[in-house]
Amino acid sequence: MPWFVKIERGIVEKKTFDQYVPAHKAYVKNLIDKGHKAKTGYWGELGGGMLLFEANSLEEAQKIVKHDPLIENKCVEYEIHEWRIVVE
C-alpha cells in the first residue's frame, strides 16, 4: 500500500487549535486500527506538523485527510503528497 504525507501549517490561535488535538489523536488511532499505519506529530518549533499514513490511492488519502478534525475545523492549511520510500 502506498504511503502518503499530509504536511500542515497551523492557521488559528493555539488555544483554538489545542481544543481539537484530542479529536485528532483519536482519529489517528482509528486510522491505525484500520490498518493505515498512521503516525502524527508536530514540528519542534511549533506552528505545524505532519501526518504519515498508508492508503490504497491518492483519492483515498484525500478522503482520509478531509475527515481529520484539524481539517474539518479549519485549524490548518495543508499539502498532501504520495511518499515513495527509497530505503527502509
Protein Blocks (a to p, Z undefined) as FASTA:
>chain_A
ZZdddddddfbdfklmmmmmmmmmmmmmmmmmnonopacdddfkgoiacdddddfbfklm
mmmmmmpmklmnopaccdddddddfbZZ
